[in-house]
Amino acid sequence: MCEANAYIYKDGKEELYLENVDVLIPEGSKIYLRNLFGEQKTFEGYVKEISLLRHKIVLEEAKD
């Protein structure tokens, strides 16, 4: 299995945003995510880190 969990990095902490992500599509300042179960979310910000070995995606909100 190659899916990963997505977390939001805020105030020095990582908070779970979406589990079992298998699709991540950046679209300008937004990131479209979909998991194995068809759940979809759109996040406004950017990818801070992706760890393929740990199956982890870290997102951070866009700063104005």
mmCIF file as Biopython writes it, N, C-alpha, C and O atoms, coordinates in Angstrom:
data_model
#
loop_
_atom_site.group_PDB
_atom_site.id
_atom_site.type_symbol
_atom_site.label_atom_id
_atom_site.label_alt_id
_atom_site.label_comp_id
_atom_site.label_asym_id
_atom_site.label_entity_id
_atom_site.label_seq_id
_atom_site.pdbx_PDB_ins_code
_atom_site.Cartn_x
_atom_site.Cartn_y
_atom_site.Cartn_z
_atom_site.occupancy
_atom_site.B_iso_or_equiv
_atom_site.auth_seq_id
_atom_site.auth_asym_id
_atom_site.pdbx_PDB_model_num
ATOM 1   N N  . MET A ? 1  ? 0.848   -1.179 0.000  1.0 0.0 1  A 1 
ATOM 2   C CA . MET A ? 1  ? 0.000   0.000  0.000  1.0 0.0 1  A 1 
ATOM 3   C C  . MET A ? 1  ? 0.888   1.235  0.000  1.0 0.0 1  A 1 
ATOM 4   O O  . MET A ? 1  ? 1.903   1.284  0.695  1.0 0.0 1  A 1 
ATOM 5   N N  . CYS A ? 2  ? 0.500   2.225  -0.780 1.0 0.0 2  A 1 
ATOM 6   C CA . CYS A ? 2  ? 1.326   3.421  -0.921 1.0 0.0 2  A 1 
ATOM 7   C C  . CYS A ? 2  ? 0.636   4.683  -0.428 1.0 0.0 2  A 1 
ATOM 8   O O  . CYS A ? 2  ? 1.130   5.783  -0.677 1.0 0.0 2  A 1 
ATOM 9   N N  . GLU A ? 3  ? -0.463  4.562  0.245  1.0 0.0 3  A 1 
ATOM 10  C CA . GLU A ? 3  ? -1.158  5.754  0.723  1.0 0.0 3  A 1 
ATOM 11  C C  . GLU A ? 3  ? -0.442  6.340  1.941  1.0 0.0 3  A 1 
ATOM 12  O O  . GLU A ? 3  ? 0.372   5.678  2.586  1.0 0.0 3  A 1 
ATOM 13  N N  . ALA A ? 4  ? -0.769  7.598  2.235  1.0 0.0 4  A 1 
ATOM 14  C CA . ALA A ? 4  ? -0.138  8.303  3.354  1.0 0.0 4  A 1 
ATOM 15  C C  . ALA A ? 4  ? -1.197  9.076  4.128  1.0 0.0 4  A 1 
ATOM 16  O O  . ALA A ? 4  ? -2.285  9.340  3.616  1.0 0.0 4  A 1 
ATOM 17  N N  . ASN A ? 5  ? -0.874  9.429  5.343  1.0 0.0 5  A 1 
ATOM 18  C CA . ASN A ? 5  ? -1.745  10.294 6.132  1.0 0.0 5  A 1 
ATOM 19  C C  . ASN A ? 5  ? -1.291  11.734 5.953  1.0 0.0 5  A 1 
ATOM 20  O O  . ASN A ? 5  ? -0.092  12.008 5.895  1.0 0.0 5  A 1 
ATOM 21  N N  . ALA A ? 6  ? -2.244  12.655 5.866  1.0 0.0 6  A 1 
ATOM 22  C CA . ALA A ? 6  ? -1.936  14.076 5.712  1.0 0.0 6  A 1 
ATOM 23  C C  . ALA A ? 6  ? -2.175  14.781 7.039  1.0 0.0 6  A 1 
ATOM 24  O O  . ALA A ? 6  ? -3.179  14.554 7.714  1.0 0.0 6  A 1 
ATOM 25  N N  . TYR A ? 7  ? -1.230  15.636 7.393  1.0 0.0 7  A 1 
ATOM 26  C CA . TYR A ? 7  ? -1.288  16.398 8.634  1.0 0.0 7  A 1 
ATOM 27  C C  . TYR A ? 7  ? -1.166  17.880 8.321  1.0 0.0 7  A 1 
ATOM 28  O O  . TYR A ? 7  ? -0.542  18.264 7.332  1.0 0.0 7  A 1 
ATOM 29  N N  . ILE A ? 8  ? -1.764  18.714 9.170  1.0 0.0 8  A 1 
ATOM 30  C CA . ILE A ? 8  ? -1.599  20.161 9.073  1.0 0.0 8  A 1 
ATOM 31  C C  . ILE A ? 8  ? -0.615  20.580 10.155 1.0 0.0 8  A 1 
ATOM 32  O O  . ILE A ? 8  ? -0.784  20.250 11.328 1.0 0.0 8  A 1 
ATOM 33  N N  . TYR A ? 9  ? 0.414   21.309 9.745  1.0 0.0 9  A 1 
ATOM 34  C CA . TYR A ? 9  ? 1.406   21.829 10.682 1.0 0.0 9  A 1 
ATOM 35  C C  . TYR A ? 9  ? 0.959   23.216 11.130 1.0 0.0 9  A 1 
ATOM 36  O O  . TYR A ? 9  ? 0.819   24.127 10.314 1.0 0.0 9  A 1 
ATOM 37  N N  . LYS A ? 10 ? 0.736   23.368 12.429 1.0 0.0 10 A 1 
ATOM 38  C CA . LYS A ? 10 ? 0.260   24.649 12.964 1.0 0.0 10 A 1 
ATOM 39  C C  . LYS A ? 10 ? 0.762   24.794 14.392 1.0 0.0 10 A 1 
ATOM 40  O O  . LYS A ? 10 ? 0.636   23.871 15.197 1.0 0.0 10 A 1 
ATOM 41  N N  . ASP A ? 11 ? 1.324   25.945 14.704 1.0 0.0 11 A 1 
ATOM 42  C CA . ASP A ? 11 ? 1.818   26.244 16.047 1.0 0.0 11 A 1 
ATOM 43  C C  . ASP A ? 11 ? 2.797   25.184 16.550 1.0 0.0 11 A 1 
ATOM 44  O O  . ASP A ? 11 ? 2.778   24.822 17.726 1.0 0.0 11 A 1 
ATOM 45  N N  . GLY A ? 12 ? 3.649   24.692 15.657 1.0 0.0 12 A 1 
ATOM 46  C CA . GLY A ? 12 ? 4.661   23.724 16.043 1.0 0.0 12 A 1 
ATOM 47  C C  . GLY A ? 12 ? 4.170   22.304 16.229 1.0 0.0 12 A 1 
ATOM 48  O O  . GLY A ? 12 ? 4.924   21.438 16.673 1.0 0.0 12 A 1 
ATOM 49  N N  . LYS A ? 13 ? 2.898   22.051 15.889 1.0 0.0 13 A 1 
ATOM 50  C CA . LYS A ? 13 ? 2.322   20.714 16.055 1.0 0.0 13 A 1 
ATOM 51  C C  . LYS A ? 13 ? 1.750   20.220 14.737 1.0 0.0 13 A 1 
ATOM 52  O O  . LYS A ? 13 ? 1.422   21.011 13.853 1.0 0.0 13 A 1 
ATOM 53  N N  . GLU A ? 14 ? 1.636   18.911 14.617 1.0 0.0 14 A 1 
ATOM 54  C CA . GLU A ? 14 ? 1.010   18.295 13.445 1.0 0.0 14 A 1 
ATOM 55  C C  . GLU A ? 14 ? -0.329  17.707 13.855 1.0 0.0 14 A 1 
ATOM 56  O O  . GLU A ? 14 ? -0.415  16.906 14.786 1.0 0.0 14 A 1 
ATOM 57  N N  . GLU A ? 15 ? -1.373  18.118 13.142 1.0 0.0 15 A 1 
ATOM 58  C CA . GLU A ? 15 ? -2.734  17.662 13.430 1.0 0.0 15 A 1 
ATOM 59  C C  . GLU A ? 15 ? -3.241  16.851 12.233 1.0 0.0 15 A 1 
ATOM 60  O O  . GLU A ? 15 ? -3.155  17.308 11.093 1.0 0.0 15 A 1 
ATOM 61  N N  . LEU A ? 16 ? -3.765  15.656 12.488 1.0 0.0 16 A 1 
ATOM 62  C CA . LEU A ? 16 ? -4.252  14.798 11.409 1.0 0.0 16 A 1 
ATOM 63  C C  . LEU A ? 16 ? -5.346  15.498 10.613 1.0 0.0 16 A 1 
ATOM 64  O O  . LEU A ? 16 ? -6.293  16.035 11.188 1.0 0.0 16 A 1 
ATOM 65  N N  . TYR A ? 17 ? -5.215  15.492 9.291  1.0 0.0 17 A 1 
ATOM 66  C CA . TYR A ? 17 ? -6.180  16.143 8.403  1.0 0.0 17 A 1 
ATOM 67  C C  . TYR A ? 17 ? -6.979  15.116 7.597  1.0 0.0 17 A 1 
ATOM 68  O O  . TYR A ? 17 ? -8.201  15.223 7.488  1.0 0.0 17 A 1 
ATOM 69  N N  . LEU A ? 18 ? -6.288  14.123 7.034  1.0 0.0 18 A 1 
ATOM 70  C CA . LEU A ? 18 ? -6.961  13.102 6.235  1.0 0.0 18 A 1 
ATOM 71  C C  . LEU A ? 18 ? -6.102  11.842 6.207  1.0 0.0 18 A 1 
ATOM 72  O O  . LEU A ? 18 ? -4.902  11.902 5.937  1.0 0.0 18 A 1 
ATOM 73  N N  . GLU A ? 19 ? -6.729  10.702 6.490  1.0 0.0 19 A 1 
ATOM 74  C CA . GLU A ? 19 ? -6.022  9.424  6.487  1.0 0.0 19 A 1 
ATOM 75  C C  . GLU A ? 19 ? -6.102  8.756  5.126  1.0 0.0 19 A 1 
ATOM 76  O O  . GLU A ? 19 ? -7.006  9.031  4.336  1.0 0.0 19 A 1 
ATOM 77  N N  . ASN A ? 20 ? -5.151  7.881  4.862  1.0 0.0 20 A 1 
ATOM 78  C CA . ASN A ? 20 ? -5.133  7.022  3.669  1.0 0.0 20 A 1 
ATOM 79  C C  . ASN A ? 20 ? -5.242  7.802  2.363  1.0 0.0 20 A 1 
ATOM 80  O O  . ASN A ? 20 ? -5.984  7.408  1.463  1.0 0.0 20 A 1 
ATOM 81  N N  . VAL A ? 21 ? -4.507  8.904  2.257  1.0 0.0 21 A 1 
ATOM 82  C CA . VAL A ? 21 ? -4.506  9.721  1.041  1.0 0.0 21 A 1 
ATOM 83  C C  . VAL A ? 21 ? -3.814  8.949  -0.073 1.0 0.0 21 A 1 
ATOM 84  O O  . VAL A ? 21 ? -2.705  8.443  0.100  1.0 0.0 21 A 1 
ATOM 85  N N  . ASP A ? 22 ? -4.484  8.865  -1.219 1.0 0.0 22 A 1 
ATOM 86  C CA . ASP A ? 22 ? -3.854  8.224  -2.365 1.0 0.0 22 A 1 
ATOM 87  C C  . ASP A ? 22 ? -3.746  9.164  -3.557 1.0 0.0 22 A 1 
ATOM 88  O O  . ASP A ? 22 ? -3.079  8.836  -4.538 1.0 0.0 22 A 1 
ATOM 89  N N  . VAL A ? 23 ? -4.398  10.340 -3.491 1.0 0.0 23 A 1 
ATOM 90  C CA . VAL A ? 23 ? -4.293  11.342 -4.555 1.0 0.0 23 A 1 
ATOM 91  C C  . VAL A ? 23 ? -4.056  12.697 -3.920 1.0 0.0 23 A 1 
ATOM 92  O O  . VAL A ? 23 ? -4.786  13.109 -3.018 1.0 0.0 23 A 1 
ATOM 93  N N  . LEU A ? 24 ? -3.018  13.397 -4.400 1.0 0.0 24 A 1 
ATOM 94  C CA . LEU A ? 24 ? -2.721  14.761 -3.969 1.0 0.0 24 A 1 
ATOM 95  C C  . LEU A ? 24 ? -2.433  15.564 -5.230 1.0 0.0 24 A 1 
ATOM 96  O O  . LEU A ? 24 ? -1.502  15.256 -5.975 1.0 0.0 24 A 1 
ATOM 97  N N  . ILE A ? 25 ? -3.246  16.608 -5.465 1.0 0.0 25 A 1 
ATOM 98  C CA . ILE A ? 25 ? -3.082  17.421 -6.665 1.0 0.0 25 A 1 
ATOM 99  C C  . ILE A ? 25 ? -2.976  18.886 -6.246 1.0 0.0 25 A 1 
ATOM 100 O O  . ILE A ? 25 ? -3.948  19.448 -5.740 1.0 0.0 25 A 1 
ATOM 101 N N  . PRO A ? 26 ? -1.808  19.519 -6.447 1.0 0.0 26 A 1 
ATOM 102 C CA . PRO A ? 26 ? -1.700  20.950 -6.165 1.0 0.0 26 A 1 
ATOM 103 C C  . PRO A ? 26 ? -2.369  21.746 -7.287 1.0 0.0 26 A 1 
ATOM 104 O O  . PRO A ? 26 ? -2.144  21.477 -8.467 1.0 0.0 26 A 1 
ATOM 105 N N  . GLU A ? 27 ? -3.186  22.721 -6.915 1.0 0.0 27 A 1 
ATOM 106 C CA . GLU A ? 27 ? -3.882  23.568 -7.887 1.0 0.0 27 A 1 
ATOM 107 C C  . GLU A ? 27 ? -3.727  25.018 -7.444 1.0 0.0 27 A 1 
ATOM 108 O O  . GLU A ? 27 ? -4.592  25.550 -6.748 1.0 0.0 27 A 1 
ATOM 109 N N  . GLY A ? 28 ? -2.643  25.653 -7.840 1.0 0.0 28 A 1 
ATOM 110 C CA . GLY A ? 28 ? -2.370  27.026 -7.413 1.0 0.0 28 A 1 
ATOM 111 C C  . GLY A ? 28 ? -2.071  27.043 -5.924 1.0 0.0 28 A 1 
ATOM 112 O O  . GLY A ? 28 ? -1.157  26.362 -5.460 1.0 0.0 28 A 1 
ATOM 113 N N  . SER A ? 29 ? -2.843  27.824 -5.175 1.0 0.0 29 A 1 
ATOM 114 C CA . SER A ? 29 ? -2.624  27.909 -3.725 1.0 0.0 29 A 1 
ATOM 115 C C  . SER A ? 29 ? -3.465  26.885 -2.960 1.0 0.0 29 A 1 
ATOM 116 O O  . SER A ? 29 ? -3.531  26.928 -1.732 1.0 0.0 29 A 1 
ATOM 117 N N  . LYS A ? 30 ? -4.101  25.973 -3.678 1.0 0.0 30 A 1 
ATOM 118 C CA . LYS A ? 30 ? -4.924  24.945 -3.040 1.0 0.0 30 A 1 
ATOM 119 C C  . LYS A ? 30 ? -4.361  23.559 -3.340 1.0 0.0 30 A 1 
ATOM 120 O O  . LYS A ? 30 ? -3.697  23.337 -4.352 1.0 0.0 30 A 1 
ATOM 121 N N  . ILE A ? 31 ? -4.649  22.646 -2.435 1.0 0.0 31 A 1 
ATOM 122 C CA . ILE A ? 31 ? -4.229  21.264 -2.604 1.0 0.0 31 A 1 
ATOM 123 C C  . ILE A ? 31 ? -5.462  20.374 -2.483 1.0 0.0 31 A 1 
ATOM 124 O O  . ILE A ? 31 ? -6.165  20.405 -1.472 1.0 0.0 31 A 1 
ATOM 125 N N  . TYR A ? 32 ? -5.712  19.595 -3.503 1.0 0.0 32 A 1 
ATOM 126 C CA . TYR A ? 32 ? -6.845  18.676 -3.544 1.0 0.0 32 A 1 
ATOM 127 C C  . TYR A ? 32 ? -6.341  17.312 -3.073 1.0 0.0 32 A 1 
ATOM 128 O O  . TYR A ? 32 ? -5.349  16.793 -3.585 1.0 0.0 32 A 1 
ATOM 129 N N  . LEU A ? 33 ? -7.045  16.736 -2.084 1.0 0.0 33 A 1 
ATOM 130 C CA . LEU A ? 33 ? -6.679  15.416 -1.552 1.0 0.0 33 A 1 
ATOM 131 C C  . LEU A ? 33 ? -7.881  14.484 -1.618 1.0 0.0 33 A 1 
ATOM 132 O O  . LEU A ? 33 ? -9.019  14.901 -1.405 1.0 0.0 33 A 1 
ATOM 133 N N  . ARG A ? 34 ? -7.612  13.219 -1.914 1.0 0.0 34 A 1 
ATOM 134 C CA . ARG A ? 34 ? -8.664  12.190 -1.910 1.0 0.0 34 A 1 
ATOM 135 C C  . ARG A ? 34 ? -8.064  10.932 -1.296 1.0 0.0 34 A 1 
ATOM 136 O O  . ARG A ? 34 ? -6.907  10.595 -1.544 1.0 0.0 34 A 1 
ATOM 137 N N  . ASN A ? 35 ? -8.872  10.240 -0.487 1.0 0.0 35 A 1 
ATOM 138 C CA . ASN A ? 35 ? -8.344  9.017  0.126  1.0 0.0 35 A 1 
ATOM 139 C C  . ASN A ? 35 ? -8.939  7.767  -0.519 1.0 0.0 35 A 1 
ATOM 140 O O  . ASN A ? 35 ? -9.757  7.853  -1.434 1.0 0.0 35 A 1 
ATOM 141 N N  . LEU A ? 36 ? -8.517  6.618  -0.030 1.0 0.0 36 A 1 
ATOM 142 C CA . LEU A ? 36 ? -8.950  5.330  -0.584 1.0 0.0 36 A 1 
ATOM 143 C C  . LEU A ? 36 ? -10.454 5.121  -0.528 1.0 0.0 36 A 1 
ATOM 144 O O  . LEU A ? 36 ? -11.007 4.353  -1.316 1.0 0.0 36 A 1 
ATOM 145 N N  . PHE A ? 37 ? -11.122 5.805  0.404  1.0 0.0 37 A 1 
ATOM 146 C CA . PHE A ? 37 ? -12.556 5.616  0.607  1.0 0.0 37 A 1 
ATOM 147 C C  . PHE A ? 37 ? -13.392 6.645  -0.133 1.0 0.0 37 A 1 
ATOM 148 O O  . PHE A ? 37 ? -14.611 6.686  0.034  1.0 0.0 37 A 1 
ATOM 149 N N  . GLY A ? 38 ? -12.746 7.492  -0.961 1.0 0.0 38 A 1 
ATOM 150 C CA . GLY A ? 38 ? -13.461 8.482  -1.752 1.0 0.0 38 A 1 
ATOM 151 C C  . GLY A ? 38 ? -13.692 9.801  -1.041 1.0 0.0 38 A 1 
ATOM 152 O O  . GLY A ? 38 ? -14.269 10.717 -1.625 1.0 0.0 38 A 1 
ATOM 153 N N  . GLU A ? 39 ? -13.255 9.922  0.209  1.0 0.0 39 A 1 
ATOM 154 C CA . GLU A ? 39 ? -13.389 11.194 0.923  1.0 0.0 39 A 1 
ATOM 155 C C  . GLU A ? 39 ? -12.451 12.211 0.282  1.0 0.0 39 A 1 
ATOM 156 O O  . GLU A ? 39 ? -11.294 11.906 -0.004 1.0 0.0 39 A 1 
ATOM 157 N N  . GLN A ? 40 ? -12.966 13.434 0.056  1.0 0.0 40 A 1 
ATOM 158 C CA . GLN A ? 40 ? -12.190 14.469 -0.615 1.0 0.0 40 A 1 
ATOM 159 C C  . GLN A ? 40 ? -12.125 15.717 0.247  1.0 0.0 40 A 1 
ATOM 160 O O  . GLN A ? 40 ? -13.091 16.082 0.917  1.0 0.0 40 A 1 
ATOM 161 N N  . LYS A ? 41 ? -10.970 16.361 0.217  1.0 0.0 41 A 1 
ATOM 162 C CA . LYS A ? 41 ? -10.795 17.625 0.927  1.0 0.0 41 A 1 
ATOM 163 C C  . LYS A ? 41 ? -9.926  18.536 0.080  1.0 0.0 41 A 1 
ATOM 164 O O  . LYS A ? 41 ? -9.082  18.076 -0.689 1.0 0.0 41 A 1 
ATOM 165 N N  . THR A ? 42 ? -10.148 19.846 0.234  1.0 0.0 42 A 1 
ATOM 166 C CA . THR A ? 42 ? -9.310  20.836 -0.416 1.0 0.0 42 A 1 
ATOM 167 C C  . THR A ? 42 ? -8.697  21.709 0.668  1.0 0.0 42 A 1 
ATOM 168 O O  . THR A ? 42 ? -9.403  22.244 1.522  1.0 0.0 42 A 1 
ATOM 169 N N  . PHE A ? 43 ? -7.386  21.845 0.625  1.0 0.0 43 A 1 
ATOM 170 C CA . PHE A ? 43 ? -6.644  22.586 1.639  1.0 0.0 43 A 1 
ATOM 171 C C  . PHE A ? 43 ? -6.010  23.806 0.997  1.0 0.0 43 A 1 
ATOM 172 O O  . PHE A ? 43 ? -5.423  23.703 -0.080 1.0 0.0 43 A 1 
ATOM 173 N N  . GLU A ? 44 ? -6.120  24.956 1.642  1.0 0.0 44 A 1 
ATOM 174 C CA . GLU A ? 44 ? -5.496  26.168 1.131  1.0 0.0 44 A 1 
ATOM 175 C C  . GLU A ? 44 ? -4.156  26.352 1.829  1.0 0.0 44 A 1 
ATOM 176 O O  . GLU A ? 44 ? -4.104  26.647 3.023  1.0 0.0 44 A 1 
ATOM 177 N N  . GLY A ? 45 ? -3.090  26.179 1.090  1.0 0.0 45 A 1 
ATOM 178 C CA . GLY A ? 45 ? -1.752  26.290 1.641  1.0 0.0 45 A 1 
ATOM 179 C C  . GLY A ? 45 ? -0.763  25.590 0.734  1.0 0.0 45 A 1 
ATOM 180 O O  . GLY A ? 45 ? -0.919  25.582 -0.487 1.0 0.0 45 A 1 
ATOM 181 N N  . TYR A ? 46 ? 0.257   25.001 1.339  1.0 0.0 46 A 1 
ATOM 182 C CA . TYR A ? 46 ? 1.285   24.350 0.548  1.0 0.0 46 A 1 
ATOM 183 C C  . TYR A ? 46 ? 1.787   23.097 1.261  1.0 0.0 46 A 1 
ATOM 184 O O  . TYR A ? 46 ? 1.513   22.875 2.440  1.0 0.0 46 A 1 
ATOM 185 N N  . VAL A ? 47 ? 2.529   22.287 0.509  1.0 0.0 47 A 1 
ATOM 186 C CA . VAL A ? 47 ? 3.119   21.079 1.068  1.0 0.0 47 A 1 
ATOM 187 C C  . VAL A ? 47 ? 4.420   21.474 1.758  1.0 0.0 47 A 1 
ATOM 188 O O  . VAL A ? 47 ? 5.329   22.013 1.126  1.0 0.0 47 A 1 
ATOM 189 N N  . LYS A ? 48 ? 4.499   21.207 3.039  1.0 0.0 48 A 1 
ATOM 190 C CA . LYS A ? 48 ? 5.706   21.503 3.816  1.0 0.0 48 A 1 
ATOM 191 C C  . LYS A ? 48 ? 6.700   20.356 3.711  1.0 0.0 48 A 1 
ATOM 192 O O  . LYS A ? 48 ? 7.908   20.578 3.620  1.0 0.0 48 A 1 
ATOM 193 N N  . GLU A ? 49 ? 6.187   19.126 3.723  1.0 0.0 49 A 1 
ATOM 194 C CA . GLU A ? 49 ? 7.070   17.952 3.710  1.0 0.0 49 A 1 
ATOM 195 C C  . GLU A ? 49 ? 6.295   16.729 3.251  1.0 0.0 49 A 1 
ATOM 196 O O  . GLU A ? 49 ? 5.110   16.583 3.549  1.0 0.0 49 A 1 
ATOM 197 N N  . ILE A ? 50 ? 6.971   15.854 2.524  1.0 0.0 50 A 1 
ATOM 198 C CA . ILE A ? 50 ? 6.428   14.538 2.192  1.0 0.0 50 A 1 
ATOM 199 C C  . ILE A ? 50 ? 7.490   13.512 2.544  1.0 0.0 50 A 1 
ATOM 200 O O  . ILE A ? 50 ? 8.631   13.613 2.092  1.0 0.0 50 A 1 
ATOM 201 N N  . SER A ? 51 ? 7.121   12.529 3.347  1.0 0.0 51 A 1 
ATOM 202 C CA . SER A ? 51 ? 8.019   11.434 3.682  1.0 0.0 51 A 1 
ATOM 203 C C  . SER A ? 51 ? 7.419   10.151 3.125  1.0 0.0 51 A 1 
ATOM 204 O O  . SER A ? 51 ? 6.435   9.636  3.656  1.0 0.0 51 A 1 
ATOM 205 N N  . LEU A ? 52 ? 8.006   9.644  2.070  1.0 0.0 52 A 1 
ATOM 206 C CA . LEU A ? 52 ? 7.494   8.423  1.453  1.0 0.0 52 A 1 
ATOM 207 C C  . LEU A ? 52 ? 7.752   7.210  2.337  1.0 0.0 52 A 1 
ATOM 208 O O  . LEU A ? 52 ? 6.939   6.287  2.382  1.0 0.0 52 A 1 
ATOM 209 N N  . LEU A ? 53 ? 8.863   7.212  3.027  1.0 0.0 53 A 1 
ATOM 210 C CA . LEU A ? 53 ? 9.194   6.096  3.905  1.0 0.0 53 A 1 
ATOM 211 C C  . LEU A ? 53 ? 8.231   6.005  5.089  1.0 0.0 53 A 1 
ATOM 212 O O  . LEU A ? 53 ? 7.836   4.909  5.487  1.0 0.0 53 A 1 
ATOM 213 N N  . ARG A ? 54 ? 7.854   7.155  5.649  1.0 0.0 54 A 1 
ATOM 214 C CA . ARG A ? 54 ? 6.939   7.180  6.799  1.0 0.0 54 A 1 
ATOM 215 C C  . ARG A ? 54 ? 5.474   7.326  6.372  1.0 0.0 54 A 1 
ATOM 216 O O  . ARG A ? 54 ? 4.591   7.372  7.229  1.0 0.0 54 A 1 
ATOM 217 N N  . HIS A ? 55 ? 5.203   7.399  5.068  1.0 0.0 55 A 1 
ATOM 218 C CA . HIS A ? 55 ? 3.837   7.531  4.543  1.0 0.0 55 A 1 
ATOM 219 C C  . HIS A ? 55 ? 3.147   8.747  5.169  1.0 0.0 55 A 1 
ATOM 220 O O  . HIS A ? 55 ? 2.051   8.640  5.718  1.0 0.0 55 A 1 
ATOM 221 N N  . LYS A ? 56 ? 3.808   9.898  5.075  1.0 0.0 56 A 1 
ATOM 222 C CA . LYS A ? 56 ? 3.341   11.088 5.772  1.0 0.0 56 A 1 
ATOM 223 C C  . LYS A ? 56 ? 3.444   12.317 4.865  1.0 0.0 56 A 1 
ATOM 224 O O  . LYS A ? 56 ? 4.459   12.536 4.204  1.0 0.0 56 A 1 
ATOM 225 N N  . ILE A ? 57 ? 2.364   13.118 4.850  1.0 0.0 57 A 1 
ATOM 226 C CA . ILE A ? 57 ? 2.322   14.376 4.129  1.0 0.0 57 A 1 
ATOM 227 C C  . ILE A ? 57 ? 2.050   15.466 5.164  1.0 0.0 57 A 1 
ATOM 228 O O  . ILE A ? 57 ? 1.115   15.356 5.957  1.0 0.0 57 A 1 
ATOM 229 N N  . VAL A ? 58 ? 2.861   16.507 5.153  1.0 0.0 58 A 1 
ATOM 230 C CA . VAL A ? 58 ? 2.661   17.623 6.083  1.0 0.0 58 A 1 
ATOM 231 C C  . VAL A ? 58 ? 2.309   18.857 5.273  1.0 0.0 58 A 1 
ATOM 232 O O  . VAL A ? 58 ? 3.052   19.267 4.381  1.0 0.0 58 A 1 
ATOM 233 N N  . LEU A ? 59 ? 1.162   19.442 5.596  1.0 0.0 59 A 1 
ATOM 234 C CA . LEU A ? 59 ? 0.674   20.652 4.917  1.0 0.0 59 A 1 
ATOM 235 C C  . LEU A ? 59 ? 0.766   21.842 5.862  1.0 0.0 59 A 1 
ATOM 236 O O  . LEU A ? 59 ? 0.690   21.689 7.081  1.0 0.0 59 A 1 
ATOM 237 N N  . GLU A ? 60 ? 0.932   23.031 5.286  1.0 0.0 60 A 1 
ATOM 238 C CA . GLU A ? 60 ? 0.950   24.236 6.105  1.0 0.0 60 A 1 
ATOM 239 C C  . GLU A ? 60 ? 0.073   25.278 5.449  1.0 0.0 60 A 1 
ATOM 240 O O  . GLU A ? 60 ? 0.085   25.429 4.228  1.0 0.0 60 A 1 
ATOM 241 N N  . GLU A ? 61 ? -0.698  26.007 6.266  1.0 0.0 61 A 1 
ATOM 242 C CA . GLU A ? 61 ? -1.600  27.019 5.752  1.0 0.0 61 A 1 
ATOM 243 C C  . GLU A ? 61 ? -0.806  28.161 5.115  1.0 0.0 61 A 1 
ATOM 244 O O  . GLU A ? 61 ? 0.296   28.499 5.548  1.0 0.0 61 A 1 
ATOM 245 N N  . ALA A ? 62 ? -1.401  28.740 4.079  1.0 0.0 62 A 1 
ATOM 246 C CA . ALA A ? 62 ? -0.788  29.883 3.406  1.0 0.0 62 A 1 
ATOM 247 C C  . ALA A ? 62 ? -0.832  31.081 4.356  1.0 0.0 62 A 1 
ATOM 248 O O  . ALA A ? 62 ? -1.832  31.327 5.031  1.0 0.0 62 A 1 
ATOM 249 N N  . LYS A ? 63 ? 0.256   31.802 4.386  1.0 0.0 63 A 1 
ATOM 250 C CA . LYS A ? 63 ? 0.310   33.007 5.213  1.0 0.0 63 A 1 
ATOM 251 C C  . LYS A ? 63 ? 0.004   34.213 4.335  1.0 0.0 63 A 1 
ATOM 252 O O  . LYS A ? 63 ? 0.498   34.316 3.213  1.0 0.0 63 A 1 
ATOM 253 N N  . ASP A ? 64 ? -0.806  35.114 4.848  1.0 0.0 64 A 1 
ATOM 254 C CA . ASP A ? 64 ? -1.195  36.301 4.067  1.0 0.0 64 A 1 
ATOM 255 C C  . ASP A ? 64 ? -0.058  37.265 3.864  1.0 0.0 64 A 1 
ATOM 256 O O  . ASP A ? 64 ? -0.236  38.304 3.229  1.0 0.0 64 A 1 
#
